Amino acid sequence: MALVAGVDTSTQSCKIVVRDAETGALVRSAKASHPDGTEVHPDFWWAAYNEVVAAIGGLDDVAAIAVGGQQHGMVCLDSDGEVVRPALLWNDTRSAEAAEALILELGKGDRDAGARAWAEACGSVLVASLTITKLRWLRDAEPDNAARVAAVCLPHDWLSWRIAGHGPKSQGGDGDLSALLTDRSDASGTGYWSPQTNDYRPDLLELAFGAVPLLPRVLGPNESGASTPWGAPIGPGAGDNAAAALGLGLVAGSVSISLGTSGVVSAICPTPIADPSGLVNGFADATGAYLPLACTLNASRIIDAAKSILGVSYEDIANLALGANPGADGLVLVPYFEGERTPNKPHATASLHGLTLKTSTPAHVARAFVEALLCCQADGLDAMVRLGVKPDRVFLIGGGAKSPATRTIAPSVFGHDVIVPPDGEYVADGAARQAAWVLSGAEQPPTWPIEGSVTYTGVYEPVIREQYGNVRELTFPNR
């Protein structure tokens, strides 16, 4: 049987799955951690990848490989292929002011006009997450480093480049920047690639950075532009959300709500979406369609905060939350612990409202935190619906979906039944499925069954969303 490998180079770790190319059966897998922080030198990703490869006994028997990776991260290389500075990751908000400046510049001083112009140009209203804002920050904050930049790529592009045998000259590599490759899903999160035209917008890059460095070639969904040293084709890869959608086998009408470090609501659409409100990013997917997406900076770490505040276990948080009434008797958390991206409040903090003697109990606090986590994502789902997405299946995935409280309470917040697939590495699985697609040369990716999904039903409780909406803007500072 032919084997394929899928790599997930995420914010927190590197994971590799090896699967049967025809059936999708898992053969082996492993993971290794990445350093914490919002900026990381890419060499740590390469070290983690090699650690995982060693842990699974090598990849020489793999017939094809692809990489899914965290979106938006800014990887700058000089003319020798050396990393200019540690990569700024998607969750680094230091470029928030740069994002606002670029919106105003494209709108000639009118923010609303600028937001519309950016949405139409690249599918997204700029926030600090997008790569183009980080390049503006680099230009202004570190001009000497900016002057060294010969190429800009994304985390999955860089790791694919290394897997293909390229690398910086100081480490014995060829420094071949022309060998950098990417895919349309990850390119669509840069702010200088257009889902409308399926092409780069060098004019926007020059506006932001003052120059147009070399950019990776954008491959088709099942195209290979490189191979490993042992001769296996390397797929185009994908941004993590697009890879997860491919791993789940999402189709038009499917909505995925992922509760990881960030919260992500995404859906498959046949046509591109441009939302001038900025709530929804109009990304591309990994199959040739589109992946409108709403992302929150705060997700599963909201439950981490509840665990820290209450001094109890994750299991205790779930039991406490399920023991309180829907709406927590009026106790509401606005969970912007790390600022927020949707809505765009990079400097906001979290706040708890409705404390009374009755609601000052561990059960009420636990319930308020779980409901806040879900309300954040429900705002994204509402924005999708307003843009014409008609959800017929809602999937709940990610670390935060492991909690019995999250699964049980979700239908009462979303107003939809939710399907919870078995715990898995869906980004890595999507990359493996893409690798199998590249290997087969077929028109469509292979169909791999997902067994063991559970559907959760419940009664919609509008009071939860209503009281959350009443206090959502009461954050400090409110900007």
ChimeraX attribute file (.defattr): number of C-alpha atoms within 10 A of each C-alpha:
attribute: neighborCount
match mode: 1-to-1
recipient: residues
	/A:1	9
	/A:2	13
	/A:3	23
	/A:4	33
	/A:5	32
	/A:6	31
	/A:7	30
	/A:8	32
	/A:9	29
	/A:10	21
	/A:11	26
	/A:12	15
	/A:13	17
	/A:14	26
	/A:15	25
	/A:16	30
	/A:17	26
	/A:18	26
	/A:19	25
	/A:20	19
	/A:21	26
	/A:22	17
	/A:23	13
	/A:24	20
	/A:25	13
	/A:26	15
	/A:27	13
	/A:28	13
	/A:29	20
	/A:30	16
	/A:31	20
	/A:32	19
	/A:33	19
	/A:34	20
	/A:35	14
	/A:36	10
	/A:37	12
	/A:38	16
	/A:39	18
	/A:40	19
	/A:41	15
	/A:42	19
	/A:43	14
	/A:44	15
	/A:45	25
	/A:46	19
	/A:47	15
	/A:48	21
	/A:49	26
	/A:50	15
	/A:51	17
	/A:52	22
	/A:53	19
	/A:54	12
	/A:55	15
	/A:56	16
	/A:57	11
	/A:58	12
	/A:59	19
	/A:60	12
	/A:61	14
	/A:62	21
	/A:63	21
	/A:64	29
	/A:65	33
	/A:66	32
	/A:67	35
	/A:68	36
	/A:69	29
	/A:70	21
	/A:71	28
	/A:72	28
	/A:73	30
	/A:74	26
	/A:75	26
	/A:76	27
	/A:77	24
	/A:78	21
	/A:79	17
	/A:80	16
	/A:81	22
	/A:82	19
	/A:83	21
	/A:84	20
	/A:85	21
	/A:86	15
	/A:87	21
	/A:88	25
	/A:89	24
	/A:90	22
	/A:91	24
	/A:92	18
	/A:93	24
	/A:94	16
	/A:95	24
	/A:96	22
	/A:97	16
	/A:98	23
	/A:99	25
	/A:100	18
	/A:101	19
	/A:102	25
	/A:103	24
	/A:104	17
	/A:105	16
	/A:106	18
	/A:107	17
	/A:108	11
	/A:109	13
	/A:110	12
	/A:111	17
	/A:112	13
	/A:113	17
	/A:114	23
	/A:115	24
	/A:116	21
	/A:117	19
	/A:118	25
	/A:119	24
	/A:120	20
	/A:121	20
	/A:122	30
	/A:123	30
	/A:124	32
	/A:125	29
	/A:126	28
	/A:127	28
	/A:128	25
	/A:129	28
	/A:130	28
	/A:131	30
	/A:132	29
	/A:133	30
	/A:134	30
	/A:135	24
	/A:136	24
	/A:137	22
	/A:138	23
	/A:139	18
	/A:140	13
	/A:141	12
	/A:142	13
	/A:143	11
	/A:144	12
	/A:145	15
	/A:146	22
	/A:147	14
	/A:148	17
	/A:149	22
	/A:150	20
	/A:151	21
	/A:152	23
	/A:153	27
	/A:154	28
	/A:155	27
	/A:156	32
	/A:157	28
	/A:158	27
	/A:159	25
	/A:160	28
	/A:161	24
	/A:162	17
	/A:163	21
	/A:164	21
	/A:165	14
	/A:166	23
	/A:167	22
	/A:168	19
	/A:169	14
	/A:170	11
	/A:171	11
	/A:172	9
	/A:173	15
	/A:174	14
	/A:175	20
	/A:176	15
	/A:177	23
	/A:178	11
	/A:179	15
	/A:180	25
	/A:181	25
	/A:182	28
	/A:183	25
	/A:184	31
	/A:185	30
	/A:186	33
	/A:187	31
	/A:188	30
	/A:189	29
	/A:190	27
	/A:191	27
	/A:192	24
	/A:193	25
	/A:194	26
	/A:195	28
	/A:196	18
	/A:197	11
	/A:198	15
	/A:199	16
	/A:200	21
	/A:201	16
	/A:202	15
	/A:203	13
	/A:204	21
	/A:205	22
	/A:206	15
	/A:207	15
	/A:208	25
	/A:209	20
	/A:210	15
	/A:211	17
	/A:212	18
	/A:213	19
	/A:214	16
	/A:215	19
	/A:216	21
	/A:217	19
	/A:218	21
	/A:219	16
	/A:220	17
	/A:221	24
	/A:222	26
	/A:223	20
	/A:224	21
	/A:225	18
	/A:226	20
	/A:227	18
	/A:228	21
	/A:229	12
	/A:230	13
	/A:231	13
	/A:232	21
	/A:233	23
	/A:234	28
	/A:235	34
	/A:236	33
	/A:237	37
	/A:238	34
	/A:239	34
	/A:240	27
	/A:241	28
	/A:242	32
	/A:243	32
	/A:244	25
	/A:245	25
	/A:246	25
	/A:247	23
	/A:248	24
	/A:249	18
	/A:250	18
	/A:251	15
	/A:252	17
	/A:253	15
	/A:254	20
	/A:255	27
	/A:256	27
	/A:257	26
	/A:258	24
	/A:259	25
	/A:260	17
	/A:261	19
	/A:262	19
	/A:263	26
	/A:264	24
	/A:265	29
	/A:266	32
	/A:267	27
	/A:268	25
	/A:269	21
	/A:270	13
	/A:271	14
	/A:272	20
	/A:273	26
	/A:274	24
	/A:275	22
	/A:276	20
	/A:277	15
	/A:278	23
	/A:279	22
	/A:280	28
	/A:281	27
	/A:282	30
	/A:283	32
	/A:284	33
	/A:285	29
	/A:286	28
	/A:287	22
	/A:288	15
	/A:289	19
	/A:290	25
	/A:291	30
	/A:292	26
	/A:293	27
	/A:294	28
	/A:295	24
	/A:296	26
	/A:297	26
	/A:298	26
	/A:299	28
	/A:300	22
	/A:301	21
	/A:302	22
	/A:303	23
	/A:304	15
	/A:305	15
	/A:306	21
	/A:307	18
	/A:308	12
	/A:309	12
	/A:310	15
	/A:311	12
	/A:312	13
	/A:313	13
	/A:314	18
	/A:315	12
	/A:316	16
	/A:317	27
	/A:318	21
	/A:319	17
	/A:320	19
	/A:321	25
	/A:322	20
	/A:323	15
	/A:324	19
	/A:325	13
	/A:326	21
	/A:327	22
	/A:328	22
	/A:329	18
	/A:330	20
	/A:331	23
	/A:332	29
	/A:333	25
	/A:334	25
	/A:335	30
	/A:336	28
	/A:337	17
	/A:338	19
	/A:339	24
	/A:340	24
	/A:341	25
	/A:342	22
	/A:343	23
	/A:344	19
	/A:345	20
	/A:346	24
	/A:347	18
	/A:348	22
	/A:349	19
	/A:350	18
	/A:351	16
	/A:352	16
	/A:353	16
	/A:354	16
	/A:355	15
	/A:356	11
	/A:357	7
	/A:358	12
	/A:359	18
	/A:360	12
	/A:361	14
	/A:362	19
	/A:363	21
	/A:364	25
	/A:365	25
	/A:366	28
	/A:367	31
	/A:368	31
	/A:369	26
	/A:370	27
	/A:371	29
	/A:372	27
	/A:373	27
	/A:374	27
	/A:375	24
	/A:376	27
	/A:377	26
	/A:378	19
	/A:379	19
	/A:380	23
	/A:381	25
	/A:382	15
	/A:383	20
	/A:384	25
	/A:385	11
	/A:386	10
	/A:387	13
	/A:388	10
	/A:389	20
	/A:390	15
	/A:391	17
	/A:392	11
	/A:393	17
	/A:394	23
	/A:395	22
	/A:396	24
	/A:397	27
	/A:398	22
	/A:399	16
	/A:400	26
	/A:401	22
	/A:402	16
	/A:403	17
	/A:404	17
	/A:405	23
	/A:406	22
	/A:407	24
	/A:408	19
	/A:409	23
	/A:410	28
	/A:411	21
	/A:412	22
	/A:413	24
	/A:414	24
	/A:415	15
	/A:416	18
	/A:417	22
	/A:418	24
	/A:419	19
	/A:420	21
	/A:421	18
	/A:422	13
	/A:423	13
	/A:424	14
	/A:425	20
	/A:426	25
	/A:427	32
	/A:428	31
	/A:429	33
	/A:430	32
	/A:431	35
	/A:432	35
	/A:433	33
	/A:434	37
	/A:435	34
	/A:436	31
	/A:437	24
	/A:438	25
	/A:439	24
	/A:440	16
	/A:441	11
	/A:442	11
	/A:443	11
	/A:444	13
	/A:445	20
	/A:446	18
	/A:447	13
	/A:448	17
	/A:449	11
	/A:450	13
	/A:451	8
	/A:452	10
	/A:453	12
	/A:454	13
	/A:455	15
	/A:456	16
	/A:457	17
	/A:458	16
	/A:459	14
	/A:460	18
	/A:461	16
	/A:462	14
	/A:463	15
	/A:464	24
	/A:465	22
	/A:466	12
	/A:467	17
	/A:468	22
	/A:469	15
	/A:470	10
	/A:471	16
	/A:472	20
	/A:473	15
	/A:474	16
	/A:475	19
	/A:476	14
	/A:477	13
	/A:478	11
	/A:479	14
